[in-house]
Amino acid sequence: MGSKKGIFMAGGLIGIFSALLVKFGNPMNMGVCIACFLRDISGAIGLHRAGVVQYIRPEVIGIVLGAFISSFIFKERRAEGGSSPITRILLGAMVMIGALVFLGCPLRMVLRISAGDLNAVVGLLGFGLGILIGIFFLNKGFNLKRTYKQSSSEGLAMPIVMIGLLILLVMAPAFIFFSEKGPGSMHAPLVLALVAGLITGIVSQRTRLCMVGGIRDLVLFKDSYLLIGFVGILIFSAIGNVYFGNFNLGFEAQPIAHNDGLWNFMGMLVVGWGSVLLGGCPLRQLILSGEGNSDSAITVVGMIVGAAIAHNFALAASPKGVTGNAKIAVGIILALMLVVSLKNAEFIGSRKDVNEYVEA
């Protein structure tokens, strides 16, 4: 799937499954949303008590296991990590908070656009600016230091955790929380969601699909390969939304969204900037964690913790709008990202240095 045609088809497949997942029970415009689904998992295991967003999402489990299976078959598993773990946890948490101010990850942003939600176009502008800021620091030599080869058990940690979550989902013990109303109570059948996640994980692993990487590579290297995958998602999910009657063009009355343009913009600016510093979008972090990268695994942990912080401290937005706490938090996060960016930009990087970092 290394060709542009291959990644377009991979994106199209994800777009089709996204439309089907909504048709069969997922929340509107939320066929797959890494931020929203990690938030639901965070609630299901009791890290936050927002009763409307608690569910162990099989799609996330499938994505990680799909990446694991694919990387094993094609001999691309690499147990490695050790690159600034605390910084990665913090950045993961900040990216999650930004995503929950916008109400979606980069993948859901594309899916919202495909369903006619123009608020997501505003988010895309902020996302693009955040990526440009991140690229500026990449060109100044930003990096989170080298990774190291690790034991195979370290690389297996995230797939094993996902198998554990799948067991908990099926057994549904009393200590796991499941929403009885709201978005967390809305989900496609387990088998369909798991299969969709597996296929998303496999094709994303084979193509290196990443929304942040798509825009970053276009700007840095004039390479449109990764971006074409998201064009495929956009086109095929739009076709599915129109076919199933889920297309609604406009700013108002969009599902699980708010129309505060400034904070849609600012939330996704945080996501874009932070994801460049981390080396990939939330979807890419899941894929890499499935491949054995403990840096990405720790980033996913940071995002789960960030979801708990967002809901425990009223930082997450809702269709009613953005809280005052969230606005303050975004300002603090942007200041912290600037500090992280400056502290880790140790030299004026050459194009070779940038290449090595973005390919990690």
C-alpha positions in Angstrom: 0.0 0.0 0.0 3.0 2.3 -0.4 1.5 4.1 -3.5 -0.7 7.1 -3.5 -3.5 4.9 -5.0 -3.0 2.5 -2.1 -3.3 5.1 0.7 -6.3 6.7 -1.0 -8.0 3.3 -1.1 -7.0 2.7 2.6 -8.5 6.1 3.5 -11.6 5.3 1.5 -12.0 2.0 3.4 -11.8 3.9 6.7 -14.3 6.4 5.5 -16.8 3.7 4.5 -16.5 2.0 7.9 -16.9 5.3 9.7 -20.2 5.9 7.9 -21.3 2.3 8.7 -20.4 2.6 12.3 -22.6 5.7 12.7 -25.4 3.9 10.7 -25.3 1.0 13.2 -25.1 2.9 16.4 -22.1 5.2 17.0 -22.7 8.8 17.8 -23.3 11.1 14.8 -20.1 12.2 13.0 -18.2 9.9 15.3 -17.5 6.8 13.2 -14.0 6.8 14.6 -12.6 9.5 16.9 -9.4 8.6 18.8 -9.8 11.4 21.3 -13.4 10.7 22.1 -12.9 7.0 22.3 -9.9 7.3 24.6 -12.0 9.6 26.8 -14.8 7.0 26.9 -12.3 4.4 27.9 -10.9 6.7 30.6 -14.4 7.0 32.0 -15.2 3.3 31.8 -12.2 2.5 34.0 -13.2 5.2 36.5 -10.7 7.9 35.8 -13.5 10.4 35.4 -17.1 10.2 36.4 -18.9 12.0 33.5 -21.7 9.4 33.2 -22.5 10.2 29.6 -19.0 9.3 28.2 -18.1 5.9 29.6 -17.6 2.9 27.4 -14.7 0.6 26.4 -14.6 1.3 22.6 -13.7 -1.8 20.6 -12.5 0.4 17.7 -9.5 1.5 19.8 -8.7 -2.1 20.8 -9.0 -3.1 17.1 -6.7 -0.3 15.9 -3.9 -1.3 18.2 -4.3 -5.0 17.6 -4.6 -4.5 13.9 -1.3 -2.6 13.9 0.3 -5.3 16.0 -0.9 -8.1 13.7 0.2 -6.2 10.5 3.6 -5.2 11.9 4.2 -8.8 13.0 3.3 -10.3 9.7 5.4 -7.8 7.7 8.3 -8.0 10.2 8.0 -4.3 11.1 7.7 -4.7 14.9 10.2 -2.6 16.8 10.4 -2.6 20.6 11.9 0.8 21.2 11.4 3.9 23.4 12.8 5.9 26.2 12.6 9.3 24.5 11.5 12.0 27.1 8.7 9.9 28.6 7.5 12.6 31.1 7.4 15.2 28.3 5.4 12.8 26.1 2.9 12.2 28.9 2.4 15.9 29.4 2.1 16.6 25.6 -0.3 13.7 25.2 -2.5 15.1 28.0 -2.4 18.6 26.5 -3.3 17.3 23.0 -6.3 15.5 24.5 -7.5 18.6 26.3 -7.2 20.6 23.1 -9.2 17.9 21.2 -11.9 17.9 23.9 -12.2 21.7 23.6 -12.8 21.2 19.9 -14.8 18.0 20.5 -12.8 15.6 18.3 -9.4 14.5 17.1 -8.0 15.2 13.6 -9.8 12.1 12.3 -13.1 13.2 13.6 -12.4 16.7 12.3 -12.3 15.2 8.8 -15.4 13.1 9.5 -17.3 16.1 10.7 -16.4 18.0 7.6 -17.6 15.1 5.5 -20.9 15.4 7.2 -21.2 19.1 6.4 -20.1 20.5 9.8 -18.5 23.8 8.9 -17.3 24.3 12.5 -14.8 21.6 11.7 -13.5 23.7 8.8 -12.7 26.4 11.4 -11.0 23.7 13.4 -9.0 22.7 10.4 -7.6 26.2 10.1 -6.4 26.2 13.7 -5.0 22.7 13.2 -3.0 23.8 10.2 -1.6 26.8 12.0 -0.6 24.6 14.9 1.2 22.3 12.5 3.0 25.3 11.0 4.2 26.4 14.5 5.4 22.9 15.1 7.2 22.8 11.8 9.0 26.1 12.7 10.4 24.4 15.8 11.3 21.3 13.8 13.4 23.4 11.6 15.0 24.9 14.7 16.2 21.5 15.7 13.3 20.4 18.0 13.5 16.8 19.0 12.6 14.7 22.1 16.0 12.9 22.0 16.8 9.4 20.7 14.9 6.2 21.3 16.5 3.0 22.5 16.0 -0.7 21.7 13.9 -2.3 24.4 12.8 -5.7 25.5 10.1 -7.4 23.5 7.9 -7.4 26.6 8.0 -3.6 26.7 6.8 -3.6 23.1 4.0 -5.9 23.9 2.6 -3.8 26.7 -0.1 -1.9 24.8 -1.4 -4.9 22.8 -1.7 -6.8 26.0 -3.5 -3.9 27.7 -6.0 -3.9 24.8 -6.7 -7.6 25.1 -7.4 -7.0 28.8 -9.8 -4.2 27.9 -11.6 -6.4 25.4 -12.0 -9.1 28.1 -13.4 -6.4 30.4 -15.8 -5.2 27.7 -17.2 -8.7 27.1 -17.4 -9.7 30.8 -18.7 -6.2 31.9 -17.8 -6.5 35.6 -19.4 -4.2 38.1 -16.3 -2.1 38.5 -16.4 -1.0 34.9 -18.6 1.9 34.1 -20.9 2.0 31.0 -23.0 5.0 30.1 -26.8 4.6 30.1 -27.4 7.8 28.2 -25.5 10.2 26.1 -22.7 9.5 23.5 -21.2 6.8 25.7 -24.4 4.8 25.4 -24.3 4.9 21.6 -22.2 2.3 20.0 -22.2 0.0 17.0 -22.3 -3.8 17.7 -19.1 -5.1 19.2 -18.1 -7.3 16.3 -18.6 -4.6 13.7 -16.7 -2.0 15.8 -13.9 -4.5 16.5 -13.6 -5.5 12.8 -13.6 -1.8 11.7 -10.9 -1.1 14.2 -8.8 -4.0 13.1 -9.0 -3.0 9.4 -8.3 0.6 10.3 -5.2 -0.5 12.3 -3.9 -2.8 9.5 -4.3 -0.3 6.7 -3.0 2.6 8.8 0.1 0.6 9.8 0.8 -0.4 6.2 0.4 3.2 4.8 1.7 5.2 7.8 -1.6 7.2 7.7 -1.3 10.4 9.8 -3.2 13.6 9.4 -0.5 15.7 11.1 2.1 13.9 9.0 0.2 14.7 5.8 0.2 18.4 6.3 3.7 18.4 7.8 5.2 16.5 4.9 3.4 18.6 2.3 5.0 21.8 3.8 8.4 20.4 4.6 9.0 18.1 1.7 6.2 18.9 -0.9 5.1 15.3 -0.4 1.3 14.8 -0.6 1.4 11.0 0.0 0.0 10.9 3.6 -2.5 13.7 2.9 -4.1 11.7 0.1 -5.2 9.1 2.7 -7.3 11.7 4.4 -8.8 12.9 1.1 -9.9 9.3 0.7 -11.5 9.3 4.1 -13.2 12.6 3.4 -14.7 11.6 0.0 -15.9 8.1 1.0 -17.3 9.1 4.3 -19.1 12.0 2.6 -20.6 9.6 0.1 -21.7 7.4 3.0 -23.2 10.3 5.0 -25.2 11.4 2.0 -26.4 7.9 1.3 -27.5 7.3 4.9 -29.1 10.7 5.2 -26.5 12.0 7.7 -25.2 15.0 5.8 -26.2 18.5 7.2 -24.3 21.5 5.8 -23.9 24.4 8.1 -22.7 25.7 11.5 -25.8 25.3 13.6 -27.3 22.2 15.2 -24.3 20.0 14.4 -24.2 16.8 16.5 -21.8 16.7 19.5 -20.3 20.0 18.4 -20.4 23.7 19.4 -20.2 26.7 17.1 -17.8 28.9 19.0 -15.4 29.5 16.2 -12.5 30.9 18.3 -12.3 27.9 20.5 -12.8 25.4 17.7 -9.8 27.1 16.2 -7.7 27.3 19.4 -8.5 23.7 20.5 -7.2 22.3 17.2 -4.2 24.6 17.2 -3.2 22.9 20.4 -3.8 19.5 18.8 -1.8 20.4 15.6 1.2 21.9 17.5 1.4 19.2 20.1 1.0 16.4 17.6 4.0 17.7 15.5 6.1 17.8 18.7 5.1 14.2 19.4 5.8 13.0 15.9 2.2 12.1 14.9 -1.5 12.5 15.4 -3.5 10.4 18.0 -4.3 7.8 15.4 -0.6 7.5 14.5 0.3 7.1 18.2 -2.1 4.2 18.5 -0.6 2.5 15.5 3.0 3.0 16.7 2.1 1.6 20.1 0.8 -1.5 18.4 4.1 -1.8 16.5 6.0 -1.9 19.8 6.9 1.8 20.3 6.7 2.5 24.1 7.1 6.3 23.4 3.8 6.2 21.6 2.3 3.9 24.3 3.2 6.4 27.0 1.7 9.2 24.9 -1.6 7.2 24.7 -1.5 6.9 28.5 -1.0 10.7 28.6 -4.0 11.2 26.4 -6.2 8.9 28.7 -5.0 10.9 31.7 -5.7 14.1 29.9 -9.2 13.0 29.2 -9.7 12.4 33.0 -8.3 15.8 33.8 -10.5 17.5 31.2 -13.7 16.0 32.6 -12.7 16.2 36.3 -11.9 19.9 36.1 -14.6 21.0 33.6 -12.2 21.6 30.7 -14.1 19.6 28.1 -16.5 21.5 25.9 -20.0 20.3 25.2 -22.7 21.2 22.6 -23.6 24.1 24.9 -20.1 25.7 24.4 -16.7 26.0 26.0 -16.2 26.5 29.7 -14.3 29.3 31.3 -11.9 26.7 32.8 -11.2 25.4 29.3 -10.3 28.8 28.0 -7.8 29.4 30.8 -6.4 25.9 30.3 -5.8 26.4 26.6 -3.9 29.6 27.4 -1.7 27.7 29.9 -1.2 24.8 27.5 0.0 27.1 24.7 2.5 28.7 27.1 3.7 25.2 28.2 4.0 24.1 24.6 6.1 27.1 23.8 8.4 26.3 26.8 8.7 22.6 25.6 9.4 23.7 22.1 12.1 26.2 23.1 13.8 23.9 25.6 14.1 21.1 23.1 15.2 23.1 20.1 18.9 22.8 20.9 20.4 23.6 17.5 19.5 24.7 14.0 18.6 21.4 12.4 19.5 20.4 8.9 17.0 18.8 6.6 18.6 15.5 7.4 17.9 16.1 11.1 14.3 16.9 10.4 14.0 13.8 8.2 15.3 11.5 10.9 12.9 13.0 13.5 9.7 12.8 11.4 10.4 9.3 10.2 10.8 8.0 13.8 
